[in-house]
Amino acid sequence: MPEQTPREELEADLKRLEKSLSELLLTHNHLREENRSLRQRQDSLIAERANLLQKNETVRSRVEAMVGRLKAMEHTT
């Protein structure tokens, strides 16, 4: 194989750099989209957790009230 001239070497280096940069940009775009998706999922899970905590508190209060009424009924009989 004939030896490359400095200009050919430079062009080959530039082609490799261009390919690496293109791959890096694709990876960057993929990661940015994945990050956006994960942040949306996190926000959704945080909202769902808050909703479940509120429901849990409501149920706990209702159960405590029922237990209180049952204890009151025991004392009246």
FENLIN-V172838 format. One record per residue. SS is DSSP state (h for helix, s for strand, l for the rest). Layout:
{{SS} {SS}}
This chain:
{{l} {l} {l} {l} {l} {h} {h} {h} {h} {h} {h} {h} {h} {h} {h} {h} {h} {h} {h} {h} {h} {h} {h} {h} {h} {h} {h} {h} {h} {h} {h} {h} {h} {h} {h} {h} {h} {h} {h} {h} {h} {h} {h} {h} {h} {h} {h} {h} {h} {h} {h} {h} {h} {h} {h} {h} {h} {h} {h} {h} {h} {h} {h} {h} {h} {h} {h} {h} {h} {h} {h} {h} {h} {h} {h} {h} {l}}
